[in-house]
């Protein structure tokens, strides 16, 4: 049986990075290079995506969270810092419900607490309809462009192209179902972990209202906004992003 792909590099206090929809472990490459100098950086590829595209995909955020927790436990990691991007941000909120203070500090990056994602460039159902009508090739070239201010002209756009090479229609659709059916807003007030919320002001996936809900409801939280960045701040302004995260976790 194939195992979920996990990159585990560096040494020091662990930092777990959870990618988003149509993502991969490789999409954290700028963070792995930077943080592995002083952290143990663990970057799983979610079943059905990226380097785990040959693993059966999951259709609930709760199941995805459980899989990541299994990986952490297998690696005997007790306490760690945790960051989730986009759909990964939903997953880390769910993990926080289960693990509580095992998570030292939490980073919710370009994400929200409502799976339907009000204000998204199109509804989840619209994306589901289009992927079935147009197929994966067209959808996978259409959607990731929206994650960069420069679209497919961004120097790091190739990472999105790499990530989707072997992703099936079923995996892409299952993740949309998982997001659509997930609701985390009611739990936010129970998150006690020190939390950093990161957002790009040109993000068309999550509007300001979505990140502001996180800020207002997670008591021990702060919000950092990147100007002229879209959904993939970590690829658009990697050095500035990495320095922000370093300052927060240290």
Backbone as JSON, one array per atom type, in Angstrom:
{
  "sequence": "XXXXXXXXXXXXXXXXXXXXXXXXXXXXXXXXXXXXXXXXXXXXXXXXXXXXXXXXXXXXXXXXXXXXXXXXXXXXXXXXXXXXXXXXXXXXXXXXXXXXXXXXXXXXXXXXXXXXXXXXXXXXXXXXXXXXXXXXXXXXXXXXXXXXXXXXXXXXXXXXXXXXXXXXXXXXXXXXXXXXXXXXXXXXXXXXXXXXXXXXXXXXXXXXXXXXXXXXXXXXXXXXXXXXXXXXXXXXXXXXXXXXXXXXXX",
  "N": [[0.84, -1.2, 0.0], [0.58, 2.19, -0.87], [2.24, 4.91, 0.7], [1.41, 8.02, 2.31], [2.97, 10.9, 1.08], [5.59, 12.56, 2.73], [7.64, 15.24, 3.44], [10.43, 15.7, 5.45], [12.54, 17.59, 7.01], [15.56, 19.12, 8.33], [16.32, 20.24, 11.73], [15.37, 20.8, 15.16], [12.82, 22.78, 16.84], [9.66, 21.57, 15.86], [7.96, 22.51, 12.81], [4.99, 22.32, 11.23], [3.64, 22.2, 8.03], [0.78, 22.69, 6.13], [-0.59, 22.2, 3.06], [-2.78, 23.74, 0.55], [-5.81, 23.51, -1.49], [-5.42, 21.71, -4.51], [-2.7, 21.67, -4.1], [0.72, 20.94, -2.99], [3.51, 19.3, -1.36], [5.81, 20.39, -2.4], [5.14, 23.01, -2.98], [5.73, 24.45, -0.77], [8.4, 25.0, -0.98], [10.09, 27.3, -0.78], [9.75, 27.95, 1.87], [10.62, 25.64, 3.16], [13.35, 25.61, 2.52], [14.17, 27.89, 3.9], [13.27, 27.7, 6.65], [14.22, 25.23, 7.5], [16.77, 25.57, 8.31], [16.77, 26.15, 10.97], [14.62, 24.89, 12.11], [12.72, 21.84, 12.48], [11.18, 20.85, 9.69], [8.13, 19.78, 8.54], [6.32, 18.57, 5.91], [3.55, 17.37, 4.72], [1.97, 15.8, 1.86], [-1.31, 16.07, 1.01], [-3.6, 13.32, 0.86], [-4.31, 12.28, -2.44], [-3.32, 14.51, -3.68], [-0.63, 16.44, -5.18], [2.48, 15.08, -4.39], [1.29, 12.91, -3.26], [-0.61, 12.02, -5.01], [-1.35, 9.53, -5.92], [-2.61, 8.31, -3.86], [-5.68, 7.35, -2.3], [-8.13, 9.82, -2.31], [-9.72, 12.08, 0.07], [-12.94, 13.06, 1.35], [-13.64, 14.81, 3.35], [-12.92, 17.45, 5.63], [-12.4, 16.84, 8.25], [-11.47, 14.17, 8.09], [-9.12, 14.59, 6.65], [-7.67, 16.14, 8.49], [-7.35, 14.23, 10.52], [-5.66, 12.42, 9.22], [-3.3, 13.93, 8.93], [-2.66, 14.27, 11.61], [-2.16, 11.61, 12.31], [0.24, 11.2, 10.91], [1.93, 13.01, 12.27], [1.92, 11.86, 14.82], [3.05, 9.35, 14.24], [5.62, 10.15, 13.76], [6.44, 10.79, 16.22], [6.14, 13.37, 17.23], [5.52, 15.65, 19.62], [4.92, 18.35, 20.49], [4.45, 21.34, 18.59], [4.75, 23.94, 16.06], [2.24, 25.16, 13.83], [1.08, 25.56, 10.54], [-1.39, 26.37, 8.16], [-2.51, 26.61, 4.82], [-5.06, 28.11, 2.98], [-7.32, 25.66, 1.99], [-5.83, 24.03, 3.61], [-5.72, 25.64, 5.83], [-8.25, 25.32, 6.89], [-8.01, 22.67, 7.61], [-6.02, 22.82, 9.64], [-7.36, 24.27, 11.58], [-9.25, 22.4, 12.32], [-7.56, 20.43, 13.31], [-6.65, 21.74, 15.56], [-8.85, 21.68, 17.22], [-8.75, 19.03, 18.06], [-6.15, 18.59, 19.05], [-5.43, 20.72, 20.7], [-3.43, 22.24, 23.12], [-1.13, 20.97, 22.29], [-0.34, 22.1, 20.03], [1.81, 24.64, 19.57], [2.09, 27.35, 18.44], [-0.17, 28.83, 16.12], [-0.79, 29.25, 12.66], [-2.91, 30.73, 10.5], [-3.38, 30.92, 7.26], [-4.34, 32.77, 4.52], [-7.07, 31.9, 4.58], [-10.25, 30.75, 5.93], [-13.21, 30.4, 8.03], [-15.49, 29.31, 7.14], [-16.68, 26.87, 5.16], [-17.96, 27.06, 2.66], [-16.93, 29.38, 1.68], [-17.78, 32.32, 1.46], [-17.95, 34.96, -0.91], [-15.94, 34.06, -2.53], [-14.22, 33.76, -5.73], [-15.81, 32.2, -7.36], [-18.6, 30.03, -6.64], [-18.34, 26.97, -4.69], [-19.91, 24.97, -5.83], [-20.11, 25.89, -8.44], [-17.44, 25.63, -9.31], [-17.23, 22.85, -9.1], [-19.11, 22.03, -11.03], [-17.93, 23.09, -13.33], [-15.48, 21.74, -13.46], [-16.3, 19.17, -14.01], [-17.54, 19.52, -16.43], [-15.59, 20.8, -18.08], [-13.28, 19.37, -17.62], [-10.16, 18.22, -16.11], [-7.78, 19.35, -17.11], [-8.32, 21.91, -18.26], [-9.55, 23.17, -16.05], [-7.52, 23.04, -14.12], [-5.69, 24.72, -15.23], [-7.03, 27.05, -15.2], [-7.99, 27.79, -12.55], [-5.69, 28.0, -10.64], [-4.36, 30.29, -11.66], [-5.71, 32.41, -10.6], [-4.69, 32.74, -8.12], [-2.5, 34.31, -7.97], [-1.3, 37.65, -8.25], [-0.03, 38.27, -10.62], [-0.96, 36.23, -12.17], [-0.48, 33.45, -14.37], [1.97, 34.34, -15.04], [3.61, 34.74, -12.9], [6.7, 34.15, -11.25], [6.81, 31.86, -9.7], [4.7, 30.33, -10.48], [4.97, 27.92, -11.77], [5.15, 25.98, -9.82], [2.54, 25.43, -9.12], [1.68, 24.27, -11.5], [3.27, 21.96, -11.48], [2.2, 20.72, -9.21], [-0.37, 19.84, -9.89], [-0.14, 17.89, -11.8], [-0.71, 15.06, -11.74], [-3.17, 14.86, -10.54], [-6.42, 13.63, -10.01], [-9.77, 13.92, -11.39], [-11.63, 13.02, -9.54], [-10.25, 13.34, -7.06], [-9.92, 16.13, -7.01], [-12.6, 16.94, -6.96], [-13.54, 15.69, -4.63], [-12.18, 17.15, -2.66], [-13.36, 19.65, -2.96], [-15.96, 19.04, -2.16], [-15.38, 18.39, 0.49], [-14.53, 20.88, 1.54], [-16.81, 22.49, 1.09], [-18.68, 21.31, 2.8], [-17.73, 21.77, 5.32], [-17.69, 23.45, 8.46], [-16.29, 25.82, 10.52], [-16.61, 28.01, 12.09], [-18.02, 28.15, 14.5], [-16.32, 27.1, 16.38], [-14.2, 28.79, 16.73], [-13.95, 30.56, 18.93], [-13.02, 28.9, 20.88], [-10.4, 28.44, 20.38], [-7.39, 28.69, 21.85], [-4.74, 28.97, 21.36], [-1.87, 30.96, 20.58], [-2.22, 32.9, 17.75], [-1.53, 33.63, 14.36], [-2.81, 35.4, 11.68], [-2.76, 35.5, 8.22], [-2.93, 37.33, 5.21], [-3.44, 38.23, 1.78], [-4.04, 41.3, 0.16], [-5.23, 41.25, -2.34], [-6.54, 38.93, -2.65], [-8.74, 36.73, -4.16], [-10.01, 34.47, -3.44], [-10.51, 34.32, -0.67], [-12.15, 36.84, 0.94], [-11.76, 40.02, 2.71], [-13.59, 40.04, 4.81], [-13.77, 37.36, 5.57], [-11.24, 36.72, 6.72], [-11.28, 38.57, 8.72], [-13.29, 37.66, 10.37], [-11.98, 35.49, 11.53], [-10.0, 36.89, 12.95], [-11.53, 38.42, 14.78], [-12.78, 36.49, 16.31], [-10.93, 34.56, 17.24], [-9.34, 34.73, 20.14], [-6.64, 35.24, 21.0], [-5.15, 36.45, 18.8], [-3.59, 37.86, 15.83], [-3.58, 39.94, 12.9], [-1.99, 40.03, 9.79], [-1.5, 41.83, 6.87], [-0.67, 41.51, 3.51], [0.31, 43.71, 1.02], [-0.77, 44.1, -2.34], [-0.73, 41.41, -3.0], [-1.98, 38.18, -3.84], [-3.62, 35.11, -3.39], [-1.53, 33.39, -2.88], [0.63, 34.3, -1.1], [2.97, 33.3, 0.05], [4.42, 32.45, -2.1], [4.47, 34.63, -3.75], [5.64, 36.78, -2.33], [8.0, 35.58, -0.95], [10.3, 35.97, 0.79], [9.63, 38.11, 2.51], [7.33, 37.04, 3.63], [8.4, 34.75, 4.91], [10.07, 35.92, 6.84], [8.19, 37.21, 8.45], [6.77, 35.0, 9.51], [8.87, 33.72, 10.85], [9.51, 35.64, 12.85], [7.15, 35.51, 14.28], [6.95, 32.79, 15.19], [9.19, 32.64, 16.74]],
  "CA": [[0.0, 0.0, 0.0], [1.36, 3.41, -0.95], [2.18, 5.77, 1.88], [1.32, 9.45, 2.08], [4.28, 11.54, 0.97], [5.91, 13.57, 3.75], [9.02, 15.72, 3.49], [10.78, 15.94, 6.85], [13.93, 18.06, 6.92], [16.03, 20.04, 9.36], [16.19, 19.84, 13.12], [14.92, 21.88, 16.03], [11.4, 22.72, 17.19], [8.97, 21.25, 14.6], [7.01, 23.37, 12.11], [4.21, 21.51, 10.3], [3.04, 23.04, 6.99], [-0.3, 21.96, 5.46], [-0.91, 22.93, 1.83], [-4.18, 23.94, 0.21], [-6.46, 22.85, -2.63], [-4.55, 21.54, -5.69], [-1.34, 21.98, -3.68], [1.69, 19.86, -2.85], [4.6, 19.6, -0.44], [6.79, 21.22, -3.12], [4.73, 24.42, -2.99], [6.35, 25.08, 0.41], [9.86, 24.89, -1.16], [10.77, 28.49, -0.26], [9.68, 27.89, 3.33], [11.48, 24.53, 3.6], [14.74, 26.07, 2.42], [14.41, 28.95, 4.9], [13.02, 27.31, 8.04], [14.94, 24.02, 7.88], [18.06, 25.97, 8.91], [16.64, 26.22, 12.43], [13.43, 24.13, 12.53], [12.38, 20.59, 11.79], [10.04, 21.24, 8.85], [7.4, 18.59, 8.09], [5.34, 19.02, 4.91], [2.85, 16.26, 4.06], [1.1, 16.03, 0.71], [-2.62, 15.53, 1.36], [-3.99, 12.23, -0.04], [-4.94, 12.68, -3.69], [-2.73, 15.74, -4.21], [0.81, 16.57, -5.26], [3.28, 13.85, -4.33], [0.4, 11.83, -2.79], [-1.74, 11.95, -5.97], [-1.74, 8.13, -6.13], [-3.32, 7.85, -2.65], [-7.11, 7.62, -2.33], [-8.45, 11.13, -1.74], [-10.7, 12.14, 1.16], [-13.98, 14.07, 1.06], [-14.01, 15.62, 4.52], [-11.81, 18.16, 6.29], [-12.12, 16.09, 9.48], [-10.62, 13.03, 7.74], [-7.8, 15.12, 6.28], [-7.02, 16.51, 9.75], [-6.97, 12.99, 11.2], [-4.51, 11.86, 8.51], [-2.11, 14.72, 9.29], [-2.36, 13.94, 13.01], [-1.53, 10.27, 12.27], [1.63, 11.4, 10.47], [2.64, 13.67, 13.37], [2.09, 10.87, 15.89], [4.02, 8.35, 13.77], [6.94, 10.76, 13.84], [6.67, 11.05, 17.65], [6.21, 14.82, 17.46], [4.54, 15.95, 20.68], [4.51, 19.76, 20.44], [4.92, 21.88, 17.32], [4.06, 25.06, 15.43], [1.4, 24.62, 12.76], [0.56, 26.53, 9.58], [-2.21, 25.84, 7.08], [-2.81, 27.56, 3.75], [-6.3, 27.91, 2.23], [-7.96, 24.46, 2.52], [-4.98, 23.61, 4.73], [-6.12, 26.45, 6.98], [-9.41, 24.64, 7.47], [-7.5, 21.44, 8.24], [-5.32, 23.11, 10.9], [-8.38, 24.65, 12.58], [-9.83, 21.13, 12.78], [-6.52, 19.79, 14.13], [-6.59, 22.46, 16.84], [-9.95, 21.13, 18.03], [-8.37, 17.72, 18.58], [-4.84, 18.57, 19.71], [-5.35, 21.77, 21.71], [-2.15, 22.9, 23.41], [0.02, 20.34, 21.63], [0.05, 23.1, 19.02], [2.42, 25.78, 20.26], [1.53, 28.54, 17.79], [-0.99, 28.49, 14.97], [-0.82, 30.25, 11.6], [-4.02, 30.55, 9.56], [-2.87, 31.69, 6.13], [-5.24, 32.84, 3.35], [-8.1, 30.91, 4.87], [-11.42, 31.24, 6.66], [-13.85, 29.45, 8.94], [-16.75, 28.88, 6.52], [-16.25, 26.06, 4.02], [-18.52, 27.55, 1.39], [-16.1, 30.54, 1.35], [-18.54, 33.45, 0.91], [-17.14, 35.97, -1.58], [-14.95, 33.43, -3.42], [-14.38, 34.16, -7.13], [-17.0, 31.45, -7.8], [-19.0, 29.13, -5.57], [-17.81, 25.61, -4.77], [-20.72, 24.21, -6.79], [-19.73, 26.33, -9.79], [-16.17, 24.98, -9.63], [-17.53, 21.43, -9.29], [-19.78, 21.88, -12.33], [-16.98, 23.39, -14.41], [-14.45, 20.7, -13.56], [-16.92, 18.01, -14.65], [-17.85, 19.9, -17.82], [-14.39, 21.18, -18.84], [-12.2, 18.43, -17.37], [-9.12, 18.69, -15.19], [-6.73, 20.15, -17.77], [-8.78, 23.31, -18.35], [-9.79, 23.68, -14.69], [-6.25, 23.19, -13.41], [-4.98, 25.87, -15.8], [-7.87, 28.23, -14.96], [-8.14, 28.17, -11.15], [-4.47, 28.5, -9.98], [-4.0, 31.63, -12.12], [-6.39, 33.39, -9.74], [-3.99, 32.78, -6.83], [-1.36, 35.23, -8.1], [-1.59, 38.94, -8.87], [0.49, 38.19, -11.99], [-1.49, 35.05, -12.85], [0.51, 32.42, -14.73], [3.27, 34.99, -15.33], [4.4, 34.79, -11.68], [7.89, 33.29, -11.36], [6.6, 30.61, -8.98], [3.48, 29.66, -10.95], [5.33, 26.55, -12.18], [4.9, 25.07, -8.7], [1.13, 25.02, -9.25], [1.64, 23.33, -12.64], [3.84, 20.69, -10.99], [1.34, 20.13, -8.18], [-1.62, 19.26, -10.41], [0.16, 16.98, -12.93], [-1.33, 13.73, -11.65], [-4.39, 14.92, -9.71], [-7.59, 13.15, -10.74], [-11.02, 14.67, -11.23], [-12.23, 12.58, -8.28], [-9.55, 13.98, -5.95], [-10.25, 17.56, -7.03], [-14.0, 17.09, -6.57], [-13.68, 15.31, -3.23], [-11.72, 18.26, -1.82], [-14.4, 20.7, -3.02], [-17.04, 18.55, -1.28], [-14.88, 18.51, 1.87], [-14.57, 22.3, 1.94], [-18.2, 22.96, 1.07], [-19.45, 20.76, 3.92], [-17.06, 22.03, 6.6], [-17.98, 24.72, 9.15], [-15.42, 25.95, 11.68], [-16.81, 29.31, 12.74], [-18.53, 28.01, 15.88], [-15.25, 26.66, 17.28], [-13.11, 29.77, 16.79], [-13.81, 31.14, 20.28], [-12.36, 27.92, 21.74], [-8.97, 28.37, 20.06], [-6.62, 29.44, 22.85], [-3.36, 29.07, 20.88], [-1.46, 32.21, 19.96], [-2.53, 32.68, 16.34], [-1.25, 34.65, 13.36], [-3.64, 35.31, 10.48], [-2.03, 36.15, 7.12], [-3.83, 37.51, 4.06], [-3.05, 39.15, 0.72], [-5.19, 42.19, -0.07], [-5.83, 41.01, -3.67], [-7.02, 37.54, -2.63], [-10.12, 36.59, -4.66], [-10.59, 33.26, -2.85], [-11.01, 34.72, 0.65], [-12.19, 38.3, 1.07], [-11.35, 40.53, 4.03], [-14.58, 39.66, 5.83], [-13.48, 36.0, 6.05], [-10.1, 36.73, 7.65], [-11.66, 39.4, 9.87], [-14.04, 36.76, 11.27], [-10.96, 34.78, 12.3], [-9.36, 37.85, 13.88], [-12.47, 38.85, 15.83], [-13.25, 35.36, 17.12], [-9.82, 33.9, 17.92], [-8.99, 35.78, 21.11], [-5.2, 35.53, 21.06], [-4.75, 36.44, 17.39], [-3.25, 39.11, 15.14], [-3.75, 39.84, 11.45], [-0.99, 40.7, 8.96], [-1.99, 41.93, 5.5], [0.34, 41.8, 2.49], [-0.2, 44.56, -0.05], [-0.57, 43.7, -3.73], [-0.55, 39.95, -3.1], [-3.23, 37.44, -3.95], [-3.86, 33.99, -2.49], [-0.28, 32.66, -2.63], [1.63, 35.24, -0.59], [4.23, 32.58, 0.33], [5.13, 32.33, -3.37], [4.58, 35.95, -4.36], [6.64, 37.54, -1.55], [8.47, 34.55, -0.02], [11.23, 36.42, 1.84], [8.87, 38.91, 3.48], [6.46, 36.09, 4.29], [9.21, 33.91, 5.8], [10.51, 36.73, 7.99], [7.02, 37.4, 9.31], [6.52, 33.74, 10.21], [10.0, 33.52, 11.77], [9.31, 36.53, 13.99], [6.0, 35.04, 15.06], [7.19, 31.53, 15.91], [10.28, 32.82, 17.7]],
  "C": [[0.88, 1.26, 0.0], [1.17, 4.26, 0.31], [2.06, 7.22, 1.46], [2.73, 10.04, 2.05], [4.44, 12.6, 2.06], [7.37, 13.95, 3.59], [9.31, 16.14, 4.93], [12.26, 16.3, 6.88], [14.27, 19.01, 8.06], [15.89, 19.45, 10.75], [15.86, 21.06, 13.97], [13.44, 21.73, 16.31], [10.59, 22.56, 15.9], [8.01, 22.35, 14.13], [6.31, 22.5, 11.07], [3.5, 22.45, 9.33], [2.03, 22.21, 6.2], [-0.77, 22.77, 4.25], [-2.41, 22.99, 1.57], [-4.66, 23.13, -0.98], [-5.53, 22.86, -3.85], [-3.08, 21.84, -5.37], [-0.46, 20.75, -3.58], [2.68, 20.25, -1.76], [5.59, 20.56, -1.1], [6.42, 22.7, -3.09], [5.22, 25.19, -1.76], [7.87, 25.19, 0.23], [10.61, 26.09, -0.6], [10.79, 28.51, 1.27], [10.59, 26.76, 3.85], [12.95, 24.95, 3.59], [15.09, 27.02, 3.56], [14.34, 28.39, 6.32], [13.81, 26.07, 8.47], [16.33, 24.33, 8.43], [17.99, 25.99, 10.44], [15.4, 25.5, 12.98], [13.45, 22.75, 11.88], [11.1, 20.87, 11.02], [9.41, 19.98, 8.25], [6.27, 19.05, 7.17], [4.7, 17.82, 4.23], [2.15, 16.73, 2.79], [-0.22, 15.33, 1.01], [-3.0, 14.43, 0.38], [-4.77, 12.72, -1.26], [-4.28, 13.85, -4.38], [-1.2, 15.67, -4.25], [1.51, 15.24, -5.28], [2.49, 12.66, -3.8], [-0.78, 11.64, -3.74], [-2.21, 10.52, -6.22], [-2.43, 7.52, -4.91], [-4.8, 8.22, -2.77], [-7.43, 8.93, -1.61], [-9.56, 11.02, -0.7], [-11.72, 13.23, 0.86], [-14.5, 14.77, 2.3], [-12.76, 16.23, 5.14], [-11.41, 17.41, 7.55], [-11.21, 14.9, 9.2], [-9.21, 13.48, 7.37], [-7.01, 15.49, 7.54], [-6.53, 15.27, 10.49], [-5.74, 12.36, 10.56], [-3.22, 12.6, 8.87], [-1.69, 14.4, 10.73], [-1.69, 12.56, 13.1], [-0.05, 10.38, 11.91], [2.46, 11.99, 11.6], [2.91, 12.68, 14.5], [3.09, 9.78, 15.51], [5.45, 8.86, 13.9], [7.3, 11.15, 15.28], [6.89, 12.54, 17.93], [5.11, 15.16, 18.47], [4.01, 17.37, 20.56], [5.15, 20.4, 19.21], [4.17, 23.18, 16.98], [3.37, 24.54, 14.18], [0.89, 25.74, 11.86], [-0.23, 25.83, 8.49], [-2.59, 26.93, 6.11], [-4.12, 27.17, 3.07], [-7.08, 26.71, 2.79], [-7.16, 23.91, 3.69], [-5.26, 24.4, 5.99], [-7.35, 25.91, 7.67], [-8.94, 23.41, 8.23], [-6.83, 21.75, 9.57], [-6.28, 23.61, 11.98], [-9.0, 23.39, 13.17], [-8.83, 20.38, 13.67], [-6.45, 20.43, 15.5], [-7.7, 22.0, 17.78], [-9.5, 19.87, 18.76], [-7.13, 17.8, 19.47], [-4.64, 19.65, 20.75], [-3.96, 22.33, 21.88], [-0.93, 22.08, 22.99], [0.55, 21.26, 20.52], [0.55, 24.32, 19.76], [1.86, 27.09, 19.72], [0.89, 28.11, 16.48], [-0.94, 29.62, 13.95], [-1.91, 29.87, 10.61], [-3.77, 31.49, 8.38], [-3.82, 31.59, 4.94], [-6.36, 31.82, 3.48], [-9.26, 31.55, 5.61], [-12.03, 30.13, 7.49], [-15.16, 28.91, 8.38], [-16.4, 28.17, 5.21], [-16.77, 26.5, 2.67], [-17.72, 28.74, 0.84], [-16.92, 31.65, 0.69], [-17.61, 34.49, 0.28], [-16.06, 35.4, -2.48], [-15.24, 33.82, -4.87], [-15.49, 33.4, -7.84], [-17.35, 30.49, -6.68], [-18.36, 27.76, -5.77], [-18.58, 24.8, -5.81], [-20.39, 24.61, -8.22], [-18.41, 25.68, -10.22], [-16.39, 23.49, -9.89], [-18.17, 21.18, -10.65], [-18.79, 22.07, -13.48], [-15.93, 22.3, -14.57], [-15.01, 19.45, -14.24], [-17.2, 18.29, -16.13], [-16.58, 20.09, -18.64], [-13.25, 20.17, -18.7], [-11.09, 19.06, -16.54], [-8.12, 19.62, -15.87], [-7.11, 21.63, -17.83], [-8.94, 23.91, -16.97], [-8.48, 23.96, -13.97], [-5.38, 24.29, -14.01], [-5.73, 27.16, -15.5], [-7.8, 28.7, -13.51], [-6.84, 28.7, -10.52], [-4.0, 29.88, -10.44], [-4.57, 32.7, -11.2], [-5.68, 33.58, -8.41], [-2.79, 33.71, -6.82], [-1.84, 36.55, -8.72], [-1.16, 38.91, -10.34], [-0.03, 36.98, -12.76], [-0.41, 34.04, -13.17], [1.86, 33.01, -15.14], [4.14, 35.09, -14.06], [5.54, 33.77, -11.77], [7.71, 31.94, -10.68], [5.33, 29.86, -9.4], [3.76, 28.19, -11.33], [5.07, 25.53, -11.07], [3.45, 24.58, -8.7], [0.98, 24.01, -10.4], [2.18, 21.97, -12.23], [2.86, 19.96, -10.09], [0.16, 19.37, -8.77], [-1.4, 18.19, -11.48], [-0.62, 15.67, -12.9], [-2.6, 13.69, -10.8], [-5.6, 14.52, -10.55], [-8.79, 14.06, -10.52], [-11.67, 14.31, -9.9], [-11.58, 13.27, -7.08], [-9.9, 15.46, -5.85], [-11.67, 17.79, -6.54], [-14.2, 16.75, -5.11], [-13.26, 16.44, -2.29], [-12.73, 19.4, -1.82], [-15.59, 20.32, -2.14], [-16.64, 18.74, 0.18], [-14.98, 19.95, 2.36], [-16.0, 22.79, 2.08], [-18.97, 22.52, 2.32], [-18.86, 21.06, 5.29], [-17.47, 23.4, 7.15], [-17.12, 24.79, 10.41], [-15.69, 27.17, 12.53], [-17.23, 29.17, 14.2], [-17.44, 27.63, 16.87], [-14.21, 27.73, 17.53], [-12.87, 30.32, 18.19], [-13.12, 30.18, 21.25], [-10.87, 27.78, 21.45], [-8.21, 29.28, 21.01], [-5.18, 29.69, 22.4], [-3.08, 30.48, 20.35], [-1.51, 32.02, 18.45], [-2.17, 33.89, 15.5], [-2.12, 34.37, 12.14], [-2.95, 36.12, 9.38], [-2.93, 36.19, 5.89], [-3.21, 38.48, 3.06], [-4.24, 40.0, 0.29], [-5.83, 42.05, -1.45], [-6.37, 39.58, -3.78], [-8.48, 37.48, -3.09], [-10.76, 35.29, -4.19], [-11.23, 33.58, -1.5], [-10.98, 36.24, 0.75], [-11.87, 38.72, 2.5], [-12.31, 40.09, 5.13], [-14.26, 38.28, 6.42], [-12.31, 35.98, 7.03], [-10.42, 37.58, 8.89], [-12.51, 38.61, 10.87], [-13.07, 35.96, 12.13], [-10.39, 35.7, 13.38], [-10.27, 38.2, 15.05], [-12.84, 37.72, 16.78], [-12.15, 34.55, 17.8], [-9.18, 34.93, 18.84], [-7.52, 36.2, 21.04], [-4.61, 35.55, 19.65], [-4.37, 37.84, 16.91], [-3.34, 38.87, 13.65], [-2.66, 40.64, 10.76], [-1.46, 40.65, 7.51], [-0.83, 42.29, 4.57], [-0.29, 42.59, 1.35], [0.17, 43.99, -1.41], [-0.16, 42.23, -3.86], [-1.93, 39.31, -3.2], [-3.25, 36.29, -2.94], [-2.58, 33.28, -2.06], [0.84, 33.6, -2.19], [2.99, 34.55, -0.4], [5.05, 32.34, -0.93], [5.33, 33.68, -4.05], [5.63, 36.82, -3.66], [7.26, 36.6, -0.51], [9.38, 35.06, 1.09], [10.5, 37.2, 2.92], [7.95, 38.0, 4.3], [7.24, 35.27, 5.32], [9.67, 34.68, 7.04], [9.37, 36.97, 8.97], [6.76, 36.15, 10.15], [7.63, 33.47, 11.23], [9.83, 34.36, 13.03], [8.19, 36.04, 14.89], [6.33, 33.78, 15.84], [8.32, 31.64, 16.91], [9.92, 33.8, 18.81]]
}
